[in-house]
Amino acid sequence: MNWHSQSIERILQKLKTKAEGLSADEARRRLAEYGPNEIRKGREISPFRILLAQFNDFLIYLLFAAAILSVGVGFLPGSEPEYAEATLILVIVLANGLFGFVQDYRAEKAMQSLRKLATPEARVLRDGKKVTLPAAELVPGDVIVIGQGNRIPADARLLEAHSLETTEASLTGESATVPKQVAPVDEDAPLAQRSNMLFMNTDAVRGRAKAVVVATGMDTEVGAIASEIASAERHRTPFQEEVDRLGKQIGYGILGLIGVVAAVQYSFTETGLLTIILVAVTLAVAAVPEGLPAVVTLALALGSQRMIRQSALVRRLSVVESLGSVDAIVTDKTGTLTENQMTVKRLYFSCRVYEVTGEGTKPEGEFRLDGKPVPAETLEPLLVCGAIANDAEKAQESGKADYSGDPTEIALLVAAAKAGIEPEAERLREIPFSSDRKRMTVIAREKPPMAYMKGAPEVVLDRCNSLWEDGEAKPLDEESRQAILNMNKKFADSAFRVLACARKEMPVAERNEDEIESGMVFLGLQAMIDPPRAEVKEAVQDCRNAGIRVIMVTGDNPATAKAIGTQIGFSPEGAMTGTELERVSEQDLRKIVEKAEIFARVSPHHKVMLLKALQENGRRVAMTGDGVNDAPALRHADVGVAMGQRGTDVAKEASDMVLQDDNFVTLRNAIAEGRGIFDNIRKFVNFLLSANAGEILVVFLAYWRARRCFRRFSGARARP
């Protein structure tokens, strides 16, 4: 049912519920009918299945065959079974399998430890009363209460919404917050535009709401993607395919060797059939490289341990070497190339532009004008406004600051904290932000009371008639107004998100919203951005120097994508959006992915398109992702790389490797490790095969020489 296009009355009727919620008895009945509100993890870890997987390649089959032949040769007349040879081969195979099993099983157990241990909770109306229950006990028809900072426990249709905004990046890929409303939306609206719906595993960052649960567990949008991933077969890695191919080549070579030896003996000697078979089998057993699986497994295991120490968790040993064959990386921007934390970097105050140093939520940094530090008190009016007209919160735990709320508001709090400003003014009144108003105003209890406003620069500027400059309010003329708009455009063109701040003293007579929010004093602009990680630019260049093509994909707008990409070293030339990708043919797309380096407004479907185009060009692709929406692309990539910190469980389950620090540099290091392992394994294979070939040649020539000597000796004794 298209819940987003239906009226509230119709939805409540369909779900047989009320705005006051279900009764406890009815909820228990529905829980038995619908089952717990959980996303099934698919098949649990099976140690037996992991153990069997260690013996599932052609080279291992070849070694088993060699062991059987070593014993079987004893059934030929005049021969003894080679029990020692067979035992040695089996010991090597079993030890190799057990070693690989230990490594893979430990990786799977580590994956389990990455999952959340706490059971999420939900506030629900039961029998008309608000209670807190485990989210797993929610059922369709339950009415839930959502507040700022809450994780949405199930798919739900809004009944009430007060300035509610959510982040749905884990589901849609869009990093911007989504304003929510109660009114029905068009029946054909895509997921990202269903503004009256709440989706499981997304987060409320502002406001509050009441909603009725319409789907739980595997029936949710997240559950649908999880079902798709669970039904897909896990692909074999490039390394597994290469080892299988090598095993077949060795097998065919051994069969050819047996044929050659048998033909030579039959044609040029008077050897009997049993002797021919015995010599051929003996040489065949000698040709099998029984040490190869053990050395390969040992090299992969040591490599995987080195990767774990560098925060890269490899789920299967074969993936370690597969990383070495990667020649294309499709990487997310937010959190992988950037800090994943909005940070105020520029301030426009008193007609001057100030630089703000420091990153993330650490209140460490300074304010600079023309490269020189300035006292924080200089910017106090602007910073205080951003901190008071703000719904984000700071909690102090174990001496480490933690923030909750909208990322842009957290950035304003941190900027004020860098100046030592942490206002705790009592709110006399609040006029909340909305997508229509594009501003928020708070009246704080001060002497006299003060109204603080923040919002979109154009909107705030329209509400101002004066400008704060050099410690006093001056008339806001057209020249000053245009200078502010020009500075706003300059910041926006550099990928900054810009908020304006204003204030005024509050006469008691002003009561309605329009009066309160007019005649304001414009204070300035605060420009923030999710900055690139300092070490990422060098890491991207290292990958390119190694012959790896690096492509950045993001759900952000093209201007932001180009600006951030340029700072990291991506070329903005030929940058495209997901909508533009849909208009090109498959043939043209294969050419585009070899030229363009930045793709913006990308959906999960577009990621799969880019992946397939690169693979059709013969590239081995590593793809990063963190959201539920990224899981299909991670599953189909040659190496799927999930984020350990912000990644969803569904993404981790679909991946081959998890970056525990969410850092592109870690991926660069893992690929370098994989290439080193690949080179070492290749050298050992060459050494082992050449040694075995020499061994076979020596044995065969020695046998041939012995046969000639035997014939001469026999002939000499036969002469009179």
C-alpha positions in Angstrom: 0.0 0.0 0.0 1.2 3.5 -0.8 1.0 4.9 2.7 2.5 8.2 1.7 -0.4 9.1 -0.6 -3.2 8.2 1.9 -5.0 10.4 4.4 -4.4 9.9 8.1 -8.0 8.7 8.6 -7.7 6.1 5.8 -4.4 4.8 7.3 -5.7 4.5 10.8 -8.8 2.7 9.4 -6.6 0.3 7.3 -4.4 -0.5 10.3 -7.3 -0.8 12.6 -5.7 1.5 15.2 -6.3 4.9 16.8 -4.2 8.0 17.4 -4.0 6.9 21.0 -2.2 3.7 20.0 -3.0 0.0 20.5 -4.0 -1.8 23.6 -1.4 -4.1 25.2 -3.4 -7.2 24.4 -3.8 -6.2 20.8 -0.1 -5.5 20.5 0.7 -8.9 21.9 -1.6 -10.5 19.3 0.0 -8.6 16.5 3.5 -9.4 17.6 2.6 -13.1 17.4 1.2 -12.5 13.9 3.9 -10.3 12.4 6.9 -11.5 14.4 9.6 -9.3 16.0 10.6 -6.0 14.4 14.1 -7.1 13.4 16.2 -7.4 10.2 17.2 -11.0 9.8 21.0 -11.3 9.5 20.8 -14.2 7.0 22.6 -17.4 7.7 24.5 -17.5 11.0 28.2 -18.3 11.2 28.7 -22.0 10.6 32.2 -23.2 11.6 31.6 -26.4 9.5 30.7 -24.4 6.4 33.8 -22.1 6.9 36.0 -25.2 7.3 34.6 -26.9 4.1 35.3 -23.7 2.1 39.0 -24.1 2.8 39.1 -27.2 0.6 37.0 -25.9 -2.2 39.4 -25.3 -5.0 41.0 -27.4 -7.8 44.5 -27.3 -6.4 43.4 -29.0 -3.2 41.5 -31.6 -5.3 44.8 -32.2 -7.1 46.7 -32.8 -3.9 44.0 -35.2 -2.7 44.4 -37.0 -6.0 48.2 -37.1 -5.5 47.8 -38.7 -2.1 45.5 -41.3 -3.4 47.9 -42.1 -6.3 50.8 -42.4 -3.8 48.9 -45.1 -2.0 47.3 -46.6 -5.1 50.7 -47.2 -6.8 51.3 -49.9 -4.2 48.7 -52.1 -5.9 50.9 -52.4 -9.0 53.1 -55.6 -9.1 56.5 -55.0 -7.7 55.7 -51.7 -6.1 55.1 -50.5 -2.5 52.5 -48.0 -1.4 54.1 -44.5 -0.7 52.4 -44.1 2.7 54.9 -41.5 3.9 54.3 -39.4 0.7 50.5 -39.7 1.0 50.6 -38.9 4.7 52.8 -35.8 4.2 50.4 -34.5 1.5 47.3 -35.0 3.6 49.0 -33.4 6.6 49.9 -30.3 4.6 46.4 -30.1 3.1 44.6 -30.5 6.5 47.0 -28.1 8.3 46.5 -25.5 5.5 42.7 -25.9 5.8 42.7 -25.6 9.6 45.0 -22.5 9.4 42.7 -20.8 6.9 39.6 -21.8 8.9 41.0 -20.1 12.1 41.7 -16.9 10.2 38.3 -16.7 8.4 36.4 -17.7 11.6 38.2 -15.0 13.6 37.3 -12.5 11.0 33.6 -13.5 11.2 33.6 -13.3 15.0 35.2 -9.8 14.7 32.4 -8.8 12.4 29.9 -9.8 15.1 31.7 -7.7 17.6 31.2 -4.7 15.3 27.4 -5.0 15.4 25.6 -3.0 18.1 25.2 -4.9 21.3 22.5 -2.7 22.8 18.8 -3.4 21.9 17.3 -0.1 20.5 14.3 1.2 22.3 11.2 3.1 21.2 8.6 5.3 22.9 5.2 3.9 22.2 1.6 4.8 23.1 0.0 1.7 24.6 -3.5 2.0 26.2 -3.2 5.7 25.7 0.0 5.9 27.8 3.5 6.6 26.7 5.8 3.7 27.5 9.4 2.7 26.5 9.8 -0.7 24.9 12.4 -2.6 23.0 12.1 -1.7 19.3 11.8 -5.4 18.5 8.3 -5.4 20.1 6.8 -2.8 17.7 3.9 -4.0 15.5 2.0 -2.4 12.6 -0.6 0.0 14.1 1.6 1.1 17.0 1.8 4.9 17.5 5.4 6.0 18.3 6.7 9.3 19.7 9.9 10.7 18.1 12.2 13.3 19.5 15.4 15.0 18.5 18.3 12.5 18.4 16.0 9.4 18.3 16.6 6.6 15.8 13.5 5.7 13.8 12.6 2.1 14.9 10.3 1.1 12.0 8.7 2.5 8.8 5.9 4.9 10.0 3.5 7.5 8.6 3.5 10.9 10.3 0.4 11.9 12.4 1.9 15.0 13.9 5.2 16.9 13.1 6.8 19.9 14.8 9.9 21.2 12.9 10.9 17.6 12.3 14.0 16.9 10.2 15.7 13.5 9.7 18.9 12.3 8.1 18.3 9.5 5.6 21.7 9.1 4.2 21.9 5.4 5.2 18.9 4.7 3.0 18.9 7.3 0.2 22.5 8.4 0.0 21.5 12.1 0.5 23.6 13.8 3.2 21.3 16.8 3.7 18.6 16.7 6.4 15.1 16.1 5.2 12.2 18.3 6.5 9.1 16.3 7.3 5.4 17.2 6.9 2.1 15.4 7.6 0.2 16.1 4.4 -0.1 13.3 1.8 2.3 13.4 -1.1 2.0 12.2 -4.7 1.5 8.4 -5.1 4.5 8.1 -7.5 6.9 10.1 -5.4 10.3 8.4 -5.1 11.6 7.3 -1.7 13.7 10.5 -1.1 10.6 12.7 -1.6 8.1 10.9 0.7 8.2 13.7 3.2 5.4 12.3 5.4 7.1 9.0 6.0 9.7 7.9 8.5 12.0 5.0 7.7 13.7 2.4 9.9 17.3 3.0 10.8 17.2 6.7 9.9 17.6 9.5 12.6 15.7 12.5 13.8 18.0 15.4 14.2 15.5 18.2 14.9 12.0 18.6 16.2 9.5 16.1 17.4 6.7 14.0 16.0 4.1 11.3 16.4 3.7 8.6 13.8 1.9 5.3 13.2 3.9 2.2 12.4 3.0 0.8 8.9 5.7 -1.8 8.5 8.2 -3.7 10.7 11.1 -6.0 10.3 11.7 -7.4 6.8 8.6 -5.6 5.5 10.3 -2.2 5.8 12.4 -0.4 3.1 15.6 -1.5 4.9 14.2 -5.1 5.1 13.5 -5.2 1.4 17.2 -4.3 0.6 18.4 -6.9 3.2 16.2 -9.5 1.5 17.8 -8.7 -1.9 21.3 -9.0 -0.5 20.5 -12.3 1.4 19.2 -13.9 -1.8 22.4 -13.0 -3.8 25.2 -15.5 -4.0 28.6 -14.4 -2.7 30.9 -14.2 -5.7 34.3 -15.8 -5.8 37.2 -13.4 -5.5 39.7 -12.9 -8.4 42.3 -14.7 -6.3 40.2 -17.7 -5.8 39.5 -17.8 -9.6 43.3 -17.5 -10.3 44.2 -20.3 -7.9 41.5 -22.5 -9.4 42.8 -21.7 -12.9 46.4 -22.4 -11.8 45.3 -25.7 -10.3 43.6 -26.7 -13.6 46.7 -25.7 -15.6 48.9 -27.8 -13.3 46.4 -30.7 -13.6 46.4 -30.5 -17.4 50.2 -30.2 -17.4 50.5 -33.4 -15.3 48.1 -35.3 -17.6 50.2 -34.1 -20.5 53.4 -35.1 -18.7 52.0 -38.6 -18.1 51.1 -38.9 -21.8 54.6 -37.7 -22.9 56.4 -40.1 -20.5 54.2 -43.0 -21.5 54.7 -42.3 -25.2 58.5 -42.0 -24.9 58.8 -45.2 -22.9 56.5 -47.1 -25.2 58.2 -45.9 -28.4 61.9 -46.0 -27.4 62.1 -48.7 -24.8 60.9 -52.2 -24.3 59.3 -51.3 -21.0 56.2 -53.2 -19.9 52.8 -51.5 -19.4 52.9 -51.7 -15.6 56.4 -50.0 -15.5 55.2 -47.3 -17.8 52.2 -46.6 -15.5 54.4 -46.7 -12.4 56.9 -44.2 -13.8 54.2 -41.8 -15.1 52.3 -41.8 -11.8 55.5 -41.3 -9.8 56.5 -38.3 -11.9 52.9 -37.0 -11.7 53.0 -37.1 -7.9 56.4 -35.3 -7.9 54.9 -32.6 -10.2 52.2 -31.6 -7.7 53.3 -28.5 -5.7 52.1 -29.7 -2.3 53.7 -26.8 -0.5 51.8 -24.2 -2.6 48.5 -24.0 -0.7 50.3 -23.8 2.7 52.6 -21.0 1.7 49.7 -19.1 0.0 47.5 -19.4 3.1 50.4 -18.4 5.4 51.2 -15.3 3.2 47.5 -14.3 3.2 47.1 -14.8 6.9 50.1 -12.8 7.8 48.9 -10.0 5.4 45.4 -10.1 7.0 46.9 -9.6 10.5 48.9 -6.7 9.3 45.8 -5.2 7.8 43.9 -5.6 11.0 46.6 -3.7 12.8 46.0 -0.9 10.3 42.2 -0.9 10.9 41.2 -3.0 7.9 39.2 -6.1 8.7 39.3 -8.7 5.9 36.4 -11.2 6.1 38.0 -13.8 3.8 41.7 -14.6 3.3 41.4 -14.6 -0.4 40.3 -11.0 -0.4 43.8 -10.0 0.9 45.3 -10.8 -2.5 42.3 -9.6 -4.4 43.0 -6.1 -3.1 46.3 -6.3 -4.9 44.6 -6.8 -8.3 42.3 -3.8 -7.9 42.9 -1.1 -10.5 39.8 1.1 -9.9 38.3 2.5 -6.7 34.8 4.0 -6.5 34.7 5.8 -3.2 32.1 7.7 -1.2 32.9 11.3 -0.3 31.3 11.9 3.1 33.3 10.3 5.9 35.7 8.4 3.7 37.4 11.3 1.9 36.1 13.9 4.4 35.9 14.2 8.2 32.1 13.5 8.2 31.7 16.5 10.6 30.4 19.9 9.5 33.0 22.5 10.7 32.7 26.4 10.6 35.7 27.5 8.6 34.9 31.1 7.6 33.1 34.0 9.4 31.9 37.3 7.8 31.7 39.8 10.6 31.9 43.6 10.6 32.6 43.6 6.8 35.6 41.3 7.3 36.3 37.7 6.5 37.8 35.6 9.3 39.3 32.1 9.1 38.5 29.5 11.8 41.0 26.7 12.4 40.4 23.3 13.9 38.4 20.3 12.8 35.5 18.2 13.9 33.9 18.6 17.4 37.0 19.4 19.3 36.7 23.0 20.7 40.3 23.6 19.7 41.3 26.3 17.2 41.7 30.0 16.7 40.3 32.9 14.7 42.5 34.6 12.1 42.3 37.8 10.0 44.7 38.0 7.0 46.5 35.0 8.5 47.1 36.6 11.9 45.3 35.5 15.1 42.7 37.8 16.6 41.1 37.8 20.0 38.0 35.6 20.2 36.1 38.5 21.9 36.1 40.3 18.6 33.6 37.9 17.1 31.5 37.3 20.3 28.2 38.8 19.0 28.1 36.5 15.9 29.2 33.4 17.8 26.8 33.9 20.7 23.9 34.2 18.3 24.8 30.9 16.6 25.0 29.1 19.9 21.7 30.4 21.4 19.5 30.1 18.3 20.4 26.4 18.3 18.7 23.1 19.2 21.8 20.9 19.3 23.0 19.7 22.7 26.3 19.0 24.4 26.7 16.3 26.9 29.7 15.8 29.1 30.7 12.2 29.7 34.1 11.0 31.1 35.6 14.3 30.2 34.9 14.0 26.5 32.5 16.3 24.8 29.7 14.7 22.8 27.1 16.5 20.7 23.7 15.5 19.4 21.5 17.3 16.9 21.7 18.7 13.4 25.3 18.7 12.1 25.1 22.4 11.1 23.9 23.4 14.5 26.7 21.3 16.2 29.2 23.2 14.0 27.8 26.5 15.4 28.2 25.2 19.0 31.7 24.1 18.4 32.7 27.4 16.8 31.4 29.2 19.8 33.2 26.8 22.1 36.5 27.7 20.4 36.0 31.2 21.7 35.1 29.9 25.2 31.4 30.7 24.7 28.9 28.2 26.0 25.7 30.2 26.8 23.0 28.7 28.9 20.4 31.4 28.4 16.8 30.6 29.4 14.4 30.6 26.5 11.4 32.8 26.9 10.0 31.9 23.5 11.0 30.0 20.4 9.8 30.4 16.8 11.0 27.1 15.3 12.7 26.6 12.0 10.7 25.2 9.1 11.4 24.5 5.4 9.0 27.3 4.4 10.3 29.9 6.9 14.0 29.0 6.5 14.9 30.7 9.8 14.7 30.1 13.5 14.3 32.7 16.3 14.9 32.4 20.0 14.1 35.0 22.7 16.6 34.6 25.5 16.2 35.9 29.1 18.8 38.6 29.3 18.9 42.2 30.5 17.1 43.3 28.3 15.6 40.2 26.7 17.2 39.6 23.3 15.9 37.9 20.1 18.4 35.8 18.2 17.8 34.7 14.6 19.7 32.4 12.3 18.7 31.0 8.9 19.2 31.3 5.1 21.2 34.6 4.4 18.7 36.0 2.0 15.8 35.4 4.4 17.6 36.8 7.4 18.8 39.8 5.5 15.2 40.7 4.4 14.3 40.9 8.2 17.2 43.3 9.0 17.3 47.1 8.8 20.7 47.7 10.4 24.2 46.1 10.4 26.6 45.5 13.3 29.9 47.0 12.4 32.8 48.0 14.7 30.8 47.6 17.9 27.7 49.4 16.9 24.5 49.1 14.8 24.7 51.1 11.6 22.0 51.6 8.9 21.9 48.7 6.4 22.1 50.5 3.0 21.9 48.8 -0.4 25.7 48.8 -0.9 26.2 46.9 2.4 23.3 44.6 1.5 24.8 43.7 -1.8 28.2 43.2 -0.3 26.7 40.6 2.1 24.9 38.8 -0.8 28.1 38.8 -2.8 30.0 37.3 0.1 27.3 34.6 0.5 27.6 33.7 -3.1 31.4 33.5 -2.8 31.1 31.1 0.1 28.5 29.0 -1.6 30.6 28.7 -4.8 33.4 27.3 -2.6 31.0 24.5 -1.3 30.4 26.2 2.0 27.0 25.9 3.7 26.2 29.4 4.9 24.0 30.6 7.7 23.3 34.2 8.6 22.8 35.5 12.2 20.9 38.6 13.5 19.6 39.9 16.8 17.6 42.7 18.4 16.5 43.8 21.9 13.0 42.7 22.6 10.4 45.3 23.7 7.7 43.7 25.8 5.0 45.0 23.5 6.1 42.9 20.5 4.1 39.7 20.7 3.3 38.3 17.2 6.0 36.5 15.1 6.2 39.1 12.4 6.9 41.9 14.8 9.5 39.8 16.7 11.3 38.9 13.4 11.5 42.4 11.9 13.9 45.3 12.4 16.8 42.9 13.2 20.5 43.9 13.4 22.5 41.8 10.9 25.5 40.3 12.6 27.2 38.3 9.9 27.7 34.9 8.2 29.0 31.6 9.4 30.3 29.4 6.6 30.8 25.7 7.3 31.9 22.6 5.3 32.6 18.9 5.9 36.4 19.3 5.3 38.6 16.8 3.5 40.8 14.6 5.7 44.3 16.1 5.7 46.0 12.8 4.6 43.5 11.8 1.8 44.9 14.0 -1.0 48.3 12.2 -0.8 46.6 8.8 -0.5 44.5 9.4 -3.7 47.7 10.5 -5.6 49.5 7.4 -4.4 46.7 5.2 -5.8 47.0 7.0 -9.1 50.8 6.6 -9.2 50.2 2.9 -8.7 47.9 2.8 -11.8 44.6 2.8 -9.9 41.8 4.9 -11.2 40.0 6.7 -8.3 36.4 7.9 -8.8 34.4 9.9 -6.2 30.7 9.5 -5.9 28.4 11.4 -3.5 24.7 12.3 -2.9 25.6 16.0 -2.5 25.0 18.7 -5.2 27.5 19.1 -8.0 28.9 22.4 -6.7 29.8 20.9 -3.4 31.2 17.7 -5.0 33.4 19.7 -7.4 34.7 22.0 -4.7 35.6 19.2 -2.3 36.9 17.0 -5.1 39.2 19.7 -6.3 40.7 20.2 -2.9 41.5 16.4 -2.7 42.9 16.2 -6.2 40.0 15.1 -8.4 39.5 16.8 -11.7 36.1 18.7 -12.0 36.2 18.3 -15.8 33.4 16.1 -17.0 31.7 15.8 -13.6 28.2 14.4 -14.0 25.1 13.9 -11.9 23.1 10.7 -11.5 20.3 12.1 -13.7 22.7 12.8 -16.5 24.1 9.2 -16.2 20.6 7.8 -16.9 20.5 9.6 -20.3 23.7 8.1 -21.7 24.0 4.7 -23.5 25.9 1.8 -22.0 28.6 2.3 -24.6 29.0 6.0 -23.8 29.0 5.2 -20.1 32.0 2.9 -20.5 33.9 5.8 -22.0 32.7 8.3 -19.4 33.9 6.2 -16.4 37.4 6.3 -17.9 37.5 10.1 -18.0 35.2 11.7 -15.4 36.3 11.5 -11.8 33.4 13.1 -9.9 29.7 11.9 -9.9 27.2 13.9 -7.8 23.5 13.3 -6.8 24.3 9.6 -7.1 21.7 7.0 -6.1 22.3 3.3 -5.3 21.2 2.4 -8.9 23.7 4.8 -10.3 26.5 3.2 -8.3 25.7 -0.2 -9.8 25.7 1.4 -13.2 29.2 2.8 -12.7 30.5 -0.4 -11.2 29.3 -2.5 -14.2 30.7 -0.1 -16.7 34.1 -0.3 -15.1 34.0 -4.1 -14.9 33.0 -4.3 -18.6 36.1 -2.3 -19.3 38.1 -5.1 -17.7 38.8 -3.4 -14.5 38.9 -4.9 -11.0 36.9 -2.6 -8.8 36.9 -1.8 -5.1 33.8 0.1 -4.0 33.2 1.7 -0.6 29.8 2.2 1.0 28.2 2.6 4.4 24.4 2.7 3.9 21.7 0.1 3.4 21.4 1.5 -0.1 25.1 0.7 -0.9 24.7 -3.0 -0.1 23.8 -4.2 -3.7 26.9 -2.4 -5.2 29.1 -3.8 -2.4 27.9 -7.3 -3.2 28.7 -7.0 -6.9 32.0 -5.2 -6.6 35.2 -7.3 -6.9 36.1 -6.0 -3.4 33.2 -4.5 -1.4 34.5 -2.2 1.4 32.1 -1.2 4.2 32.6 1.5 6.9 33.1 0.2 10.4 32.0 3.3 12.3 29.1 4.7 10.5 28.3 1.7 8.3 25.0 -0.2 8.7 24.9 -3.9 9.5 23.4 -4.6 6.1 26.4 -2.9 4.3 28.9 -4.8 6.5 27.2 -8.1 5.8 27.4 -7.5 2.0 31.1 -6.4 2.1 34.4 -8.2 1.7 36.3 -5.9 4.0 35.5 -3.3 6.7 37.4 -0.1 7.3 37.2 0.2 11.1 38.3 3.9 10.9 36.2 4.8 7.8 39.4 6.3 6.2 40.4 6.2 2.6 44.0 6.1 3.7 43.4 2.7 5.3 42.0 1.4 1.9 45.2 2.7 0.2 47.4 0.9 2.7 45.3 -2.3 2.3 45.7 -2.3 -1.4 49.5 -1.7 -1.1 49.6 -4.7 1.3 47.6 -6.8 -1.2 50.0 -5.9 -4.0 53.0 -6.9 -1.9 51.4 -10.2 -1.1 50.5 -10.8 -4.7 54.1 -10.2 -5.8 55.4 -12.6 -3.1 53.0 -15.3 -4.0 53.8 -15.0 -7.7 57.5 -15.3 -7.0 57.0 -18.4 -4.8 54.7 -20.0 -7.5 57.4 -19.4 -10.1 60.1 -20.8 -7.8 58.0 -23.9 -6.8 57.0 -24.8 -10.3 60.5 -24.3 -11.7 61.8 -26.5 -8.8 59.3 -29.2 -9.5 60.0 -29.1 -13.2 63.7 -29.5 -12.5 62.9 -32.4 -10.1 60.8 -34.1 -12.8 63.4 -33.5 -15.5 66.2 -34.9 -13.3 64.1 -38.0 -12.3 63.1 -38.6 -15.9 66.7 -38.2 -17.3 68.0 -40.4 -14.5 65.4 -43.1 -15.3 66.2 -42.8 -19.0 70.0 -43.1 -18.3 69.4 -46.0 -16.0 67.4 -47.8 -18.7 70.2 -47.4 -21.2 72.9 -48.6 -18.7 70.7 -51.6 -17.9 70.3 -52.5 -21.6 74.1 -52.2 -22.2 74.9 -54.3 -19.1 72.3 -56.9 -20.2 73.8 -56.9 -23.8 77.3 -57.3 -22.5 76.4 -60.4 -20.5 74.6 -61.9 -23.4 77.7 -61.7 -25.8 79.8 -65.0 -25.9 
